[in-house]
Structure formats: structure tokens, C-alpha cells
Amino acid sequence: VQLVDSGGGTVQPGGSLRLSCAASGFTISSYDMMWVRQAPGKGPEWVSAINTAGGQTHYTDSVKGRFTISRDNAKNTLYLQLNSLEPEDTALYYCLRGIDSLRGQGTQVTVSS
């Protein structure tokens, strides 16, 4: 049972990235899943979540309208589309299974000109 994060990188302000979280050993559609980020010197910050029933999505205020969480059940993969990136979005991003906090290793997003 594991989660593997990928898709991070360095982009200029206003740029976009798509983060992926590939799950193995369980079915992501059966669990509430979320993305969390941790900026240097700061604590973890919840970013977004998608629930199992109906696939309702939720976002922290600072990313509403810019980030989109989704999942591909056939690929058993969770995604986070990041648009209109700002320097304040720089952080290590990781996916997390809500029921027990199983998490991926994280993928670094750096927004810099």
C-alpha cells in the first residue's frame, strides 16, 4: 500500500503544473483523498480534498479558482492541477489518504522568476 507523488518542478509566476499521486494496494475512489503542502519553515497546510461519495471537492481559500483536484479511477491516480501559480505556492506537495494519513513522499513545487 503506497502513494507516489510526481509532477512538481520550477515555474515562473503565472505558470501551471499538474501533480499526480499514483496509488497502489488500494482503490483511491473508496477513500477521501487530499493534497497537503508544506512551505520551508512552516507547518503543513491542507490544500484540497475530494470525497468518495459523489466526488465533492473542497479547497482552501488561497487556491480557490486556481487549483483543481480530480481523480482517474481507471488509473487509480489522484491529480492536482495548479494554475496561475504564485511565489507563495512554493512548497512540498503530497497526497494523503484521509482515514489514516497514509501519504506520498511529496513533490517540490517552486514558483520563481
C-alpha positions as CSV (number, residue, x, y, z in Angstrom):
1,V,0.0,0.0,0.0
2,Q,1.6,3.2,-1.1
3,L,1.2,6.6,-2.7
4,V,3.8,8.0,-5.2
5,D,3.7,11.8,-5.9
6,S,5.2,13.3,-9.1
7,G,4.8,16.3,-11.4
8,G,6.5,19.1,-9.4
9,G,9.0,21.5,-10.8
10,T,10.1,25.1,-11.1
11,V,7.9,27.5,-12.9
12,Q,7.5,31.3,-13.3
13,P,4.7,33.1,-11.6
14,G,1.5,32.6,-13.6
15,G,2.6,29.2,-14.8
16,S,0.9,25.8,-14.4
17,L,1.8,22.3,-13.2
18,R,-0.1,19.1,-12.8
19,L,0.7,16.9,-9.8
20,S,0.0,13.2,-9.8
21,C,-0.4,10.8,-6.9
22,A,-0.4,7.2,-8.0
23,A,-1.9,4.7,-5.6
24,S,-1.2,1.0,-5.3
25,G,-2.6,-1.6,-2.9
26,F,-5.9,0.1,-2.5
27,T,-8.6,1.9,-4.6
28,I,-8.5,5.7,-4.2
29,S,-12.2,6.1,-5.1
30,S,-13.0,4.3,-1.9
31,Y,-11.4,6.9,0.3
32,D,-11.5,10.6,0.9
33,M,-8.2,11.9,-0.5
34,M,-6.5,15.2,-0.1
35,W,-3.5,17.3,-1.0
36,V,-1.3,19.0,1.6
37,R,1.6,21.3,1.2
38,Q,4.5,22.4,3.4
39,A,6.5,25.5,2.7
40,P,10.0,25.9,4.1
41,G,10.0,26.8,7.8
42,K,6.2,26.3,8.0
43,G,3.8,23.7,9.2
44,P,1.7,21.5,6.9
45,E,-1.2,23.3,5.1
46,W,-4.3,21.4,3.8
47,V,-4.9,22.5,0.2
48,S,-7.7,20.4,-1.3
49,A,-9.8,17.3,-0.8
50,I,-12.1,15.1,-2.8
51,N,-14.5,12.8,-1.1
52,T,-15.5,9.3,-2.0
53,A,-19.2,9.8,-2.1
54,G,-20.1,11.9,-5.1
55,G,-16.6,13.2,-5.6
56,Q,-17.3,16.5,-3.9
57,T,-14.3,18.8,-3.9
58,H,-13.0,21.3,-1.4
59,Y,-10.3,23.9,-1.4
60,T,-8.5,26.3,1.0
61,D,-9.4,29.9,0.2
62,S,-6.0,30.8,-1.1
63,V,-6.2,28.3,-4.0
64,K,-9.9,28.5,-5.0
65,G,-10.3,29.2,-8.7
66,R,-6.6,28.3,-9.4
67,F,-6.2,24.7,-8.3
68,T,-8.4,21.7,-9.3
69,I,-8.4,18.3,-7.6
70,S,-9.5,15.3,-9.6
71,R,-9.0,11.5,-9.8
72,D,-8.9,9.0,-12.6
73,N,-10.4,5.8,-11.2
74,A,-9.1,3.7,-14.2
75,K,-5.5,4.8,-13.4
76,N,-6.1,4.8,-9.7
77,T,-4.4,8.2,-9.6
78,L,-5.2,11.5,-7.9
79,Y,-4.3,14.8,-9.5
80,L,-3.9,18.4,-8.6
81,Q,-3.9,20.9,-11.4
82,L,-2.1,24.1,-10.4
83,N,-2.8,27.2,-12.5
84,S,-1.9,30.9,-12.0
85,L,0.9,29.9,-9.7
86,E,2.3,32.5,-7.2
87,P,5.6,32.5,-5.3
88,E,3.5,31.8,-2.2
89,D,2.6,28.4,-3.6
90,T,6.2,27.3,-3.3
91,A,6.1,24.1,-1.1
92,L,6.5,20.4,-0.9
93,Y,3.1,19.0,-2.0
94,Y,2.0,15.5,-1.0
95,C,-1.2,13.5,-1.3
96,L,-2.8,12.0,1.8
97,R,-5.4,9.3,2.5
98,G,-7.8,10.8,4.9
99,I,-8.7,7.8,7.0
100,D,-5.2,7.1,8.3
101,S,-2.9,9.8,6.9
102,L,-1.1,7.5,4.6
103,R,0.9,9.9,2.5
104,G,3.1,10.1,-0.6
105,Q,6.7,11.2,-0.4
106,G,6.0,14.6,-1.8
107,T,6.9,16.6,-4.9
108,Q,8.5,20.0,-4.8
109,V,6.8,23.0,-6.5
110,T,8.9,26.1,-6.8
111,V,7.5,29.3,-8.2
112,S,10.1,31.9,-9.0
113,S,11.0,34.4,-11.7
